[in-house]
Structures are given as C-alpha cells and as structure tokens.
Amino acid sequence: MLRFYKASKNEKGSMTKILDGKAVAAEIRSEIKSAVAELREKGTPVRLDVILASHDPASATYVSMKQRDCAEVGIESKIHRFEEGVSQKELAVLVERLNDDEAVSGFFMQLPLYDGLDHIPLISAIEPLKDVDGLSPLSAGRLAVGLPSLLPCTPHGVIQLLVRNGVAVEGREAVVVGRSNLVGKPLAGLLLNENATVTTCHSRTKDLASVARRADILIVAAGQKEMVGPEYVKDGAVVVDVGIHRKDEGGLTGDVRFEEVEAKASYISPVPGGVGPMTRAMLLHNTLRAAGMREGRRAQ
Ligand code: NDP
C-alpha cells in the first residue's frame, strides 16, 4: 500500500536541507510500479489517456515526459492529438467516450487548449473517478468538503514532498503565496486538512514580506521569477518553491532566489528538481488510484 497523504509529526534534524523532489519522486514511482504490476496481474487495465489540442511546444514536451513516466512504471498511455480547428463539440464527444471506455483508467486535457476552445465545460464533464488531474469543479468541491477525491497533482506533490522528508505540518503556520485553482487554492485546502494554520496571499496582499515571515512553512506559487528573497523568510522556515521559469542564460529557476534564501531556511526545494518531478509522480499515483477504484467497484 502506498504511504500517501498523512503527515508525520516528526521533523528530521537539520542535516537534510534540500527537499529533493527528484529522489522522492523516484521512490514513489518505484512503489507505483509494484502496485501497477499487482493490478495488472488481477487483469485490471491501468491506462492514462491524454487529450492534446494545442500547438504549444511546451505542452508537447510535458506530454511526452508524462508518457515516458507511464512507460517506466508499466502504465499504458495513449495521446489523442488534434490539429488546430478542432471544435469544442469534437472534444466534448471524446471526453464522453473516454468516460465510458472501461479500458481507460483516467485521462486529462493538457492545458492550454487552442485559442477559442473553452476548457472549463470540457474538464467539468470528466467523470470524477477518471479526473486524474483533479481539476474538475466536482473534484475541487469534494476536496473542499473533505470527501475522498483524486487530488490535484502539484498541491498533492508539495504535501508529499513535505511528508516524505519528515516535515511536520500539523499546528504550524503555513503561508501560501498564490490563489490559482491549479495550485494555491487546493494547496491551502490540503494544508488545512493536515491541520496547519493557513494563510493564502495573492497580488493584493498588503506587505507580503511581513505576512510571509510569519510562516513556519512558506510555499510560493506566484509565477513571479525569483521574487522571494531572504526578507520574506523567517529563520528556520521550510520553503517550497512551486514556480518554474526559464533563465535568460538557459536552464530553469523558480519564484524564490534559492542561493539567498537557502542559508535562512531549514528545508528548501530547488528548481529544477523540487516540485516539478513530484507533480509528474502524482499524476501516475492518480492513474493508479483511478484504476484501483474501478477495480474496487467491479469487485462489489
Ligand atoms: P497563476 O498565474 O495562475 O497564479 C499566480 C498566483 O500568484 C495568483 O493568485 C496571483 O494573485 C499571485 N501573485 C502573482 N503575483 C504576485 C505577487 N507579486 N505577490 C503576491 N501574489 C502574487 O499561476 P499558477 O498557480 O498556475 O502557477 C504558479 C507558478 O507555478 C508558475 O510559475 C507556474 O509555472 C508554476 N507551476 C509549476 C508546476 C510544477 O509542477 N512545478 C505546476 C503548475 C504551475 P492574483 O490571484 O491576485 O492574481
């Protein structure tokens, strides 16, 4: 059974400062690989389908990375690729077909879609048991009221990164910078479920640095390149950087100025190699869970 989503109360000593998402994600993938093999032995299909309706090169790259991850853990994957000009109706028909297809464990739509397409009604039509991105309004609502659901991958990845590094969450002050439906809002909900005291900040927050300095656990998902320096960080805080940005000189950076903040933090996640790999691992986890839930329903 996977060790998912329950915070340990113990904090490691100060030896391990880096929240190494690459290593934790590899550990999770190996657990998933065994669980997928077990399901397959029972004859349960484990398959992830992806709808790709975009000419964004980054989206194509993300999708092929996700396919590689699937192959590594034994999950079958299939991409439904559409040329520009595809209609909303055609995509809606595909969503219905994938909802009904017993061979498909779960599926998601790589965003953004081509201009002119509205992803909201399409995502809303995904059956919650197959919503492996955890982003449909139904999944978000279930999370908000504390019902079991497939959790959004990035926020769940952040929680797993903390938990699996032994960072205690319960009773601590957590500050989340960002309130998007993709990251900030669901993350605040998950931290609340873990009994943290949660503050959510956004672009209208006054004196962000002083609010952020209250945090025992500071999670930055503002989408602002290297915005957060040491003046935002309390001594000994845990800092998780969700942001991803291309550096002018090549390579990636985050929302946090890593080199400046590292000295103050007790734990810090790097970019790359922090939250990114965790997000991908959680997609595999959701696919496995979706397959397991279908197996459970069939067995009833
Ligand atoms: P959005 O742009 O949708 O949301 C950004 C949020 O940050 C908004 O709530 C916004 O406030 C807030 N914000 C923006 N500027 C400031 C500021 N100066 N001070 C305080 N708050 C601010 O971004 P996402 O949530 O989708 O993504 C955030 C970052 O995470 C991006 O860099 C993205 O690339 C990255 N990302 C990384 C993933 C990973 O796997 N590592 C996955 C998903 C995203 P307001 O609501 O008021 O506008």
Residues whose N, C-alpha, C, O or C-beta is under 5 A from the ligand:
A	BS01	NDP	T154 V177 G178 R179 S180 L182 V183 G184 C201 H202 S203 R204 A221 A222 G223 Q224 V242 G243 I244 V275 G276 T279
